[in-house]
Amino acid sequence: MKRLTTFGVGAALATMGAAIAAPASAATICFAFQDLETEFWVAGHAAIIKTLEDEGHQVIERNANEDANRQLEQVRDCIAQGVDGIIIIPQDGESAVTIVKEAQENDVPIAVFNRPPSDLSRGIVVVADNASIAGQAVDFLAEQALAAAGEGEKLQPLILVGDLGDPNAVGRKEGFYNAINAHKDRFETPIEVATEWDAATALANLEAAVTANPEIDLIFTSSDFLFPTIRSVLEPRGMWKKRGEEGHVILGGLDGDATACKLIKDGFVDATGVQDLYFEADEALKAILTAIDAGEYAPNEVIEDPGFALTSANIGEREMDMWGCVLLSEGFLDK
């Protein structure tokens, strides 16, 4: 896993034009996160920490290492310390509901970053419209696959599904099917590969799926962090080809990380759905600091990130709108 420097993320945040409205006095914020296993979480974590500290706020960090019960205890400890507010990246949608309720019942405003609770009636929730973002990416993939297909030819799609206990994974799967079902007469029933957001699980299941079904025309991964896993399965089989080369498998994902940006530029990946990380971090910070300043202990607001698809067709115009491309331009993958 590459680690982002706060300098690199801070420069990227400035590039994206984020501006945080600070409360009248410095606040103590508990930032509880579930882990830093992908570029998105690393970049989001660094952007939030750097911006809060630059504004003069104290940050108490708590890493639950993917343990929902541990995260609840960490949040309780933060509440006992008298923090002014909490920002959380929860382990899953159900545990998020419990944690948000715990904070609000103790008069501590809380904002949930990117991974939404299953109940949106409490707390500040900043979330990507995963179904729409996935749909935008897969619409483009489907168009490319159909354009390359023979007349009347039915194509075989495959989706690497995330952990369906995570609402993000559910939305991404929904968006994939919405796009594929718009052309259901041209696509076979999609092959589903369970990943549980784990590279080893994804590798084993994708190996089995491609061995059983070697004629795959389109692959969508519910997270960009699995592109190296996909490559390790396709390359030995002669299926890791660039656009325009015979045997190219139409390939796309969702998140918008630096690896996805490079692979689109290199011709191996055709599109990725982009979560606007800097927009989401900016909105989460503004909302929690505004609530603290107003003395509002139980704010409820859902802030949606509409995202977009970066594709082989629009990368020339939209490259620097994607957080991963900003990091790539700063040499992130070379570090």
C-alpha positions in Angstrom: 0.0 0.0 0.0 1.4 3.4 -1.0 1.1 6.0 1.8 0.3 9.6 0.9 2.3 12.4 2.4 0.3 15.2 4.0 2.2 17.6 1.8 1.0 15.8 -1.4 -2.6 15.6 -0.3 -2.5 19.2 1.0 -1.3 20.3 -2.4 -3.9 18.3 -4.1 -6.6 19.7 -1.8 -5.5 23.2 -2.6 -5.6 22.3 -6.3 -9.2 21.2 -6.0 -10.1 24.6 -4.4 -11.4 23.3 -1.0 -12.1 26.0 1.6 -13.2 25.1 5.1 -15.3 27.5 7.2 -13.8 27.4 10.7 -15.9 27.9 13.9 -15.2 30.9 16.1 -12.8 29.0 18.3 -10.6 25.9 17.9 -12.4 22.6 18.3 -11.3 19.1 19.4 -12.4 16.6 16.8 -12.3 12.9 17.1 -11.6 11.3 13.8 -12.5 7.6 14.0 -11.8 5.5 10.9 -12.0 1.8 10.1 -8.7 1.3 8.4 -6.5 2.8 5.6 -6.5 -0.1 3.2 -7.1 1.8 -0.1 -5.8 4.9 -1.7 -9.2 6.5 -1.3 -9.2 6.1 2.5 -5.6 7.2 2.8 -6.2 10.3 0.8 -9.5 11.1 2.6 -7.8 10.6 6.0 -4.8 12.8 5.1 -7.0 15.6 3.6 -9.3 15.7 6.7 -6.4 15.7 9.2 -4.3 18.3 7.4 -7.2 20.7 6.9 -8.3 20.5 10.5 -4.8 21.0 11.9 -4.1 23.9 9.4 -7.3 25.6 10.8 -5.9 25.2 14.4 -8.2 22.4 15.5 -7.0 19.5 17.7 -7.5 16.0 16.2 -7.8 12.8 18.1 -7.3 9.9 15.7 -8.6 6.4 16.3 -8.1 3.5 13.9 -10.4 0.5 14.6 -8.5 -1.8 12.2 -11.8 -3.1 10.7 -13.4 -4.0 14.1 -16.8 -2.5 14.5 -17.0 -3.2 18.3 -13.6 -1.7 18.8 -14.7 1.4 16.8 -17.7 1.8 19.1 -15.5 1.7 22.2 -13.1 4.2 20.6 -15.9 6.6 20.0 -17.2 6.2 23.6 -13.7 7.0 24.8 -13.6 10.2 22.6 -17.0 11.2 24.1 -15.6 10.6 27.6 -12.7 12.9 26.7 -15.2 15.7 25.9 -14.5 16.2 22.2 -16.5 18.8 20.4 -17.4 16.7 17.4 -16.8 13.4 15.7 -16.0 12.5 12.1 -16.2 8.8 11.4 -15.5 6.4 8.5 -17.5 3.4 9.9 -16.8 -0.3 9.4 -20.3 -0.9 7.9 -23.8 0.6 7.6 -25.3 -1.1 10.7 -22.5 -0.2 13.2 -22.6 3.4 11.9 -26.2 3.6 13.1 -25.2 2.6 16.6 -22.3 4.9 16.7 -24.2 7.9 15.4 -26.9 7.3 18.0 -24.3 7.0 20.8 -22.8 10.3 19.9 -26.0 12.3 19.6 -27.4 10.9 22.8 -24.3 12.3 24.5 -24.7 15.7 22.8 -21.8 15.3 20.4 -22.4 16.2 16.7 -21.1 13.6 14.3 -20.4 13.4 10.6 -20.2 10.2 8.6 -17.7 10.3 5.8 -18.4 8.3 2.5 -19.7 5.0 4.0 -23.3 5.8 5.0 -25.3 4.4 7.9 -28.2 2.1 6.9 -30.5 4.7 8.6 -30.0 8.2 7.3 -32.3 9.9 9.8 -29.5 10.9 12.2 -26.2 12.6 11.8 -24.4 14.4 9.0 -23.8 12.0 6.2 -21.6 12.8 3.2 -21.9 10.1 0.6 -21.3 9.4 -3.0 -24.2 8.5 -5.2 -22.7 5.1 -5.9 -25.5 3.7 -8.1 -25.3 6.8 -10.4 -21.5 6.8 -10.5 -21.3 3.1 -11.2 -24.0 3.5 -13.8 -22.2 6.3 -15.6 -19.0 4.2 -15.8 -20.7 1.0 -16.9 -22.8 2.9 -19.5 -19.6 3.8 -21.2 -18.1 0.3 -20.9 -21.3 -1.2 -22.4 -21.2 1.3 -25.3 -17.5 0.3 -26.0 -18.2 -3.4 -25.8 -21.2 -3.2 -28.1 -19.4 -1.0 -30.6 -16.7 -3.7 -30.9 -19.0 -6.7 -31.0 -20.3 -8.4 -34.1 -23.9 -7.8 -35.2 -26.3 -9.7 -32.8 -23.4 -11.0 -30.7 -24.2 -11.5 -27.0 -21.5 -10.5 -24.7 -20.4 -11.8 -21.3 -20.1 -9.3 -18.5 -18.5 -9.9 -15.1 -18.7 -7.9 -11.9 -16.4 -8.0 -8.9 -18.9 -7.4 -6.0 -17.9 -5.6 -2.8 -19.0 -6.5 0.7 -22.7 -6.2 0.5 -22.8 -5.3 4.2 -21.5 -1.9 3.0 -24.1 0.3 1.4 -21.4 1.6 -1.1 -21.1 -2.0 -2.5 -24.8 -2.3 -2.8 -25.1 0.9 -4.7 -22.3 0.0 -7.1 -23.8 -3.4 -7.8 -27.2 -1.7 -8.5 -25.6 0.8 -10.9 -23.8 -1.9 -12.8 -27.0 -3.9 -13.3 -29.0 -0.8 -14.3 -26.5 -0.1 -17.1 -26.2 -3.8 -18.2 -30.0 -4.3 -18.1 -30.5 -1.4 -20.5 -29.0 -3.7 -23.1 -30.2 -7.0 -21.7 -30.8 -8.4 -25.2 -27.1 -8.0 -25.9 -25.6 -9.2 -22.6 -25.6 -12.7 -21.0 -26.4 -13.0 -17.3 -23.5 -11.3 -15.5 -21.0 -13.4 -13.7 -20.7 -12.3 -10.1 -17.4 -12.6 -8.2 -17.5 -12.0 -4.5 -14.6 -10.0 -3.1 -15.7 -8.9 0.4 -13.4 -6.0 -0.2 -10.4 -8.3 0.2 -7.8 -8.8 -2.5 -7.0 -12.4 -1.6 -10.7 -13.4 -1.7 -11.1 -11.5 -5.0 -8.1 -13.3 -6.5 -9.3 -16.8 -5.6 -12.8 -16.2 -6.8 -11.8 -14.4 -10.0 -9.4 -17.1 -10.9 -12.2 -19.7 -10.5 -14.6 -17.6 -12.5 -12.3 -16.9 -15.5 -11.2 -20.5 -15.6 -14.8 -21.6 -15.8 -15.8 -18.8 -18.2 -12.8 -17.8 -20.3 -14.8 -15.8 -22.8 -15.3 -12.6 -20.8 -16.0 -9.4 -22.7 -16.5 -6.8 -20.0 -15.3 -6.6 -16.4 -16.4 -4.1 -13.8 -14.7 -4.0 -10.4 -16.6 -2.3 -7.6 -13.4 -0.8 -6.4 -10.3 0.4 -8.3 -7.9 -1.2 -5.7 -8.6 -4.5 -7.3 -7.1 -3.6 -10.7 -3.8 -5.2 -9.8 -5.6 -8.4 -8.8 -7.5 -8.4 -12.1 -4.3 -8.0 -14.0 -2.7 -10.9 -12.2 -5.5 -13.1 -13.4 -5.9 -11.8 -17.0 -2.2 -11.3 -17.9 -1.1 -15.0 -17.8 -4.1 -15.9 -19.9 -3.2 -13.3 -22.6 -6.2 -11.2 -21.7 -4.5 -8.1 -20.4 -4.5 -6.1 -23.6 -4.6 -2.4 -24.5 -7.5 -0.7 -26.3 -7.2 -1.4 -30.0 -5.3 -4.7 -29.5 -7.0 -7.9 -30.3 -8.3 -9.6 -27.2 -8.8 -6.4 -25.2 -11.3 -7.0 -22.4 -13.4 -3.9 -21.7 -12.5 -2.9 -18.2 -13.7 -0.4 -15.6 -14.1 0.3 -11.9 -15.1 2.8 -9.3 -13.3 5.1 -6.9 -10.9 7.3 -9.0 -7.5 6.3 -7.6 -4.1 6.9 -9.1 -3.7 3.4 -10.4 -7.0 3.7 -12.3 -5.8 7.0 -13.8 -2.6 5.5 -15.0 -4.3 2.4 -16.5 -6.8 4.6 -18.4 -3.9 6.6 -19.8 -1.9 3.5 -20.6 -4.9 2.0 -22.4 -5.7 -1.0 -20.3 -8.7 0.4 -18.5 -11.6 2.1 -20.3 -13.4 4.0 -17.5 -13.8 4.5 -13.8 -16.5 6.1 -11.7 -15.1 8.9 -9.7 -15.9 9.7 -6.1 -15.0 13.4 -5.6 -12.9 12.9 -2.5 -12.0 16.6 -2.1 -15.7 17.7 -2.3 -16.7 15.0 0.2 -13.9 15.9 2.7 -14.7 19.6 2.3 -18.4 19.2 2.9 -17.9 16.9 5.9 -15.6 19.3 7.6 -17.8 22.4 6.9 -20.9 20.6 8.2 -19.4 19.4 11.4 -17.6 22.7 12.2 -20.8 24.6 11.5 -22.8 22.3 13.8 -20.2 22.8 16.6 -20.2 26.6 16.1 -24.0 26.6 16.3 -24.2 24.4 19.3 -26.3 21.9 17.4 -25.7 18.5 18.9 -28.0 16.4 16.7 -27.7 17.7 13.1 -29.2 15.6 10.4 -28.2 16.3 6.8 -27.4 14.1 3.8 -24.9 15.6 1.4 -24.6 13.7 -1.8 -21.6 13.6 -4.1 -22.9 13.1 -7.7 -19.4 12.1 -9.0 -18.7 11.4 -12.7 -17.1 8.9 -15.0 -13.5 9.4 -16.2 -13.3 7.6 -19.5 -10.9 7.0 -22.4 -13.0 9.5 -24.3 -13.0 12.4 -21.8 -9.7 12.0 -19.9 -8.2 14.8 -22.0 -10.7 17.3 -20.6 -11.5 15.9 -17.1 -8.2 14.3 -16.0 -7.4 16.8 -13.2 -11.0 16.6 -11.9 -10.2 13.1 -10.5 -8.3 13.0 -7.2 -6.2 10.0 -8.4 -5.0 11.8 -11.4 -4.0 14.8 -9.2 -1.9 12.4 -7.1 -0.5 10.7 -10.2 0.6 14.1 -11.5 2.5 14.6 -8.2 4.4 11.3 -8.7 2.4 9.3 -6.1 3.0 5.9 -7.8 6.7 6.6 -8.0 7.0 7.0 -4.2 
